[in-house]
Amino acid sequence: MSAPSRKVTCSRREAASVCVAVAALSAAPAGAASSDPRVIELTQLPCQFLESENGIDRKYVSRSIKDCEAINAKTGTQRVAQAKPLRLQPGKYLFRVTNRKVPYELGFWLRGASAVGRVTLPSVSGGGLMPGKTQDYEIELKPGEYVYSCPLNTTPDYKLVVK
């Protein structure tokens, strides 16, 4: 019998890449079956993922996708440039995504960063993430460059590198 995946949470002060490195190292206890996915927790706020922007809550307010489109048209490129890419090892992951403070349905989409990557790398997506709820998205990541975002909350494309 295999041990369950451990939950790893990050404080606002921890950089996303540090938190994910801790999650990747601590998620599989010694002797755990290799089939257990490592859990990566992400929190969606209006127009952003909290951990992806180094734990900074931008305090954006959004009542619809149009609000986020306008906000990210002005600030998205700069915010992604300041964000540290998530760096993970190949393997099974469970992305646990929470909708916090967004008053409408959200989703999650992780895919290859380039046109070729979208064809050759695994992808996971889904909607139905209602206000205040958490949903899991399981994927087995292979080496390559990925991006993840929420098309319904119109977040920037955050980078994820698997080596």
N, C-alpha and C positions, 0 to 999 in steps of 0.2 A: 504494500500500500504506500502510495507516495504522499509526501507532505504537501499541504496546500501552499499556494503562493503567498508570500508576505506582502502586506500593504505598506507602501512607502509614501509618506507625505513630506512635502517641502515647506519650509517657512518662507515668508515673503523675502527674507534677506538672502536666501540661498539661490545661487544662479541655477538656471534650469539644467545646464550641462552637468553641474556638480550633483544635483538631485538625481538626475537620470543615471549618472555613474554609480551613485550609491544604490539606487534601485536595482540596477543591473547586477551589482555585486552581491547585494543582500537578498534579492528576491528568491534565489534558489538555495535553500539550506543544504549543508553538507549531507550527502547521501540521498538527496531528493531525486526523483526520477527526472530524466532530461525532458520528458514530455510536459512538465509543468511550465506554463507560460509565466514570464516575468511581467509584473503589473507596472504600468506607467500611468500615473494619474495626471489628468489635464482638466483645468477648470475654464469653462467659457464664460466670459463676461461680455457685455455688449461690445461687439466689434473686435474682440481680441481673445486670445488664450492667455491666461494669467502667467503660468509657468514659462511659457515661450517668450515672454517679454520680461524675463529676469525677475518675476514676481511683482512687477509694477502694475497696480490697478490704475488705469488711465481715467477712471470715473466717467467714461462715456455713457451717454443715455441714448437708448434706441427703442423706438416703438415699432420699427419695421426695417426691412432690408435696405430701404432707400436711405435711412439715417446712416447706416454703416458704410454704404457705398460712398456717401459724401465725406464721411470722416476719414476713411481709408484712402480716398483719392488724394487727400491733403497730407496725411501723416503715415500711411502704410509703408511706403518705401523706406523712409528714415527709420521707422521702428524695426523693420526686419533687418536693416543694416546693423542696428545696435544689438539685436538679439543673437545669442550664441546658439549655433545649431545643436540639436540633440545628437549625441554620438552614442551609438549602441553597437553591440556585437550581433552577428547573425544569430537567429534563433526565434523561438516562439514568444510572442508578446501579447499582452492583453492591455489595450489602451482603454482606461476607465475614464470616461468623459462626463463631467458634471455641468449642467446648465444652471449657473448662478446669476441671478439678477437680469436675465434676458426674458422678457414677457411673451415670448412666442417660441414655436417649435424650432429646434436646431438639429444639426446633423454633424457628421464627421466624415472626412475624406482624406485618406492617406494613399499616395500614389507615387510613381516614379517622377523625378523632377524634370526630365526631358521627354520629348516625343518618343525616343527610343526606349527610355526607362518605363514609360507608360505601357509599352508593349511587352517588355522583357522582365519587369519586376512585379512582384505581387502587389495587390491593391486591396483596400477594404473601405467600405463606405456604408452609410446608413443614416436614416432620419429618425423621427419619432422621439427626439430628446426634448421632452416637455419641460416647462419651467420648474426648477427645483429638483429635477430628476437626474439620475446617473445611469449611464448605459455603457456596456462593454463592447469593444470591437477587437476581435482576435485575429491575429495575422502571424505568419511565419516570415520574418524578414530575411532577405538575402543581401549580400554585399551590394552596395550602390548608393546613389543619392536620391532621396525622396523629398517630397513636400507634403504638408498636411494643412488642412484648413476646414472651415465650415462655410459651404456655399450659401446656407440659409441665414447665417449671421454675418456674412460677407467679411470674414477675417482675411488678413494677408496670408500668403503662402509661407509657412514657416519651414525651415530646413531641418532635415533629419539625415544623418550620414551613418551608414552601416558598414563597418570594417571588421 
